[in-house]
Every structure is written in structure tokens, then in C-alpha cells.
Amino acid sequence: MSETEQQPQHKPEHDFVQVYIDRVHYDAPSHHMTGQGLRDLPKPPVPTDRDLWQEVEGPTDDILIRPEGNYEVKTWTHYYTAPKTINPGVS
């Protein structure tokens, strides 16, 4: 093999992205996923009566993960669930 030829790069069989949902570790299968794919990582999946949010450090608002959206998934990202509807009570 000449110096200009390169060996093929071998990708690891399982190239997971480590994330957290409600403080529990999950291995996401890709760096690009739909919101529904993220919701399906826990077993059972995140229920439809709860929203999934991505935590953002600093004064920036957290990001609502919509099931139909496409998202870049980064290692060690933290997500959390919250009720879709919050009843503050009756006055």
C-alpha cells in the first residue's frame, strides 16, 4: 500500500450518545434524532401528557422538544419532563 492510500476508518459498532432524561442515563443511537425518538428512549416512553425539555445553562430559556421536530443530540445533554398542563389551583 502506498503512502497516499489510507486504511479504511473502522467505526465502533455502537456509537451511542450519552444523555440524561429525568436524571437517568440513556444511550441515544444518533447525534440527530426526532423529538419522538428522544421521548422513546425511556421504557416506557415519556407519556403524551408530559412535555420533554432540554436544559440550557445560564439565563437562556430551556428548549421544548417537540415530537415532530429534528434535534442535534450532544453527549451529556440533560432533558427533563414536566406536565403539559399545570393547574395552579382555584382562587
Phi, psi and omega per residue, in radians:
M1 nan 2.331 -3.127
S2 -1.370 2.924 -3.132
E3 -1.160 -0.456 -3.128
T4 -1.370 -0.339 3.085
E5 -1.408 2.509 -3.124
Q6 -2.063 2.565 3.035
Q7 -1.181 2.473 3.065
P8 -1.104 2.479 3.102
Q9 -1.359 2.265 3.114
H10 -1.690 2.053 3.113
K11 -1.469 2.412 3.099
P12 -0.994 2.551 -3.118
E13 -1.036 -0.691 -3.123
H14 -2.119 1.695 -3.132
D15 -1.800 1.347 -3.065
F16 -1.536 2.760 3.042
V17 -1.905 2.116 -3.084
Q18 -1.463 2.144 3.135
V19 -2.328 2.948 3.083
Y20 -2.186 2.363 3.006
I21 -2.203 2.109 -3.069
D22 0.878 0.780 3.069
R23 1.185 0.229 3.098
V24 -1.916 2.331 -3.108
H25 -1.313 2.370 3.054
Y26 -2.372 2.650 3.053
D27 -1.801 1.835 3.087
A28 -1.344 2.430 -3.045
P29 -1.347 -0.137 -3.037
S30 -2.730 2.786 3.051
H31 -1.434 -0.106 3.112
H32 -2.301 2.054 -3.085
M33 -2.467 2.770 2.993
T34 -1.411 2.826 3.050
G35 -1.050 -0.669 3.123
Q36 -1.131 -0.651 3.085
G37 -1.068 -0.710 3.077
L38 -1.154 -0.722 3.132
R39 -1.114 -0.471 -3.103
D40 -1.488 -0.123 -3.131
L41 -1.063 -0.850 3.092
P42 -1.216 2.658 3.060
K43 -2.134 1.992 0.005
P44 -1.222 2.785 -3.129
P45 -1.094 2.897 3.079
V46 -1.038 2.185 -3.103
P47 -1.136 2.714 -3.093
T48 -1.187 -0.300 3.121
D49 -1.520 0.135 3.113
R50 -2.178 2.546 3.029
D51 -1.628 2.687 3.042
L52 -1.930 2.266 -3.110
W53 -2.151 2.513 3.008
Q54 -1.687 2.208 3.101
E55 -1.241 2.379 3.087
V56 -2.158 2.234 -3.131
E57 -1.237 2.645 3.063
G58 1.499 -2.855 -3.043
P59 -1.372 -0.051 -3.139
T60 -1.278 2.522 3.113
D61 -1.155 2.563 3.018
D62 -1.133 2.814 -3.035
I63 -1.836 2.178 3.051
L64 -1.300 2.186 3.127
I65 -1.618 1.890 -3.133
R66 -1.517 2.396 -3.092
P67 -0.938 -0.650 -3.072
E68 -1.481 -0.114 -3.097
G69 -1.411 2.826 3.056
N70 -1.958 2.340 -3.005
Y71 -2.343 2.562 2.980
E72 -1.471 2.239 -3.099
V73 -1.864 2.107 -3.116
K74 -1.899 2.570 3.136
T75 -0.995 2.409 3.088
W76 1.245 0.237 3.068
T77 -1.181 2.469 3.126
H78 -1.893 2.298 3.074
Y79 -2.108 2.731 3.056
Y80 -2.521 2.757 3.111
T81 -1.863 2.666 3.091
A82 -2.610 2.645 3.107
P83 -1.014 2.453 3.090
K84 -1.105 -0.699 -3.107
T85 -2.062 2.218 3.104
I86 -1.965 2.101 3.107
N87 -1.635 1.925 -3.129
P88 -1.287 -0.116 -3.136
G89 1.850 2.956 -3.117
V90 -1.750 2.347 3.137
S91 -1.500 nan nan
